[in-house]
């Protein structure tokens, strides 16, 4: 299945959720914000939000501040 992740084409081996994608990218457990096709996916939704061919996923790392 082909998706776009942060502007780069990616081929996934099969059906995948947002949580599984984050695990594959070694960013599960990090503080990130995720959008799929311009819609925010909350942390609670990641395990159940399935990705579809052609989805555009943006993952933004949260930065700490003072």
N, C-alpha and C positions, 0 to 999 in steps of 0.2 A: 504494500500500500504506500503510495507516495503522498507526502505532506510537505509543507514548508515550515521550517523551524528557524525563527529569527532571520528570515530572509534567505535561507539556504535550503535547497531541495534535500529531502531525506527520504529514503526508502525503508519502511518498517517491514519486518518479516510477516506480519499478519495483523489481525485486529489488536487494538491497543487502547488503553485508557490514558488519560493525562497522567495519572499516578505512575503507570507502567513506563510511559515515556520519560518522566522525570528520573525514574530509577535507571533506565537504560542510559541516560545522559549523565549519570552519577551526580545528580543534583537533588535527589529526594532527601528530605529532611532539612534542606537549606531554606532560608527565608527568601522566597521568590513570589512574584506576582505572575499569574498566567492569564493570557487571553487566547481564546480560540475564535477565529473569524471576527475579531473585534469585540467579543463579549468576555467579560471577566469570569473566570472560573475560580470559585472560592476553594479553600483548602478542603472543606467538607465535601465538595462536589468532585474533586480530582479522581477519587477511586471509582466513581460511577460514570464520569463523563467520557464516553467512547469517542474516539477520533474516527473520522471518515476520510476516504481518499479526497485529496485536494484541500483539506483543512489548512489554514494558516495559523500557526501557533507562535505566540511571542512569549518568551520567558524573560523576566526582568529580575535581576538580583537586587534585593533590598540592601541598602547601605546604612550602616549605623552612624549616628551623629552624637554630638555632645549633649 
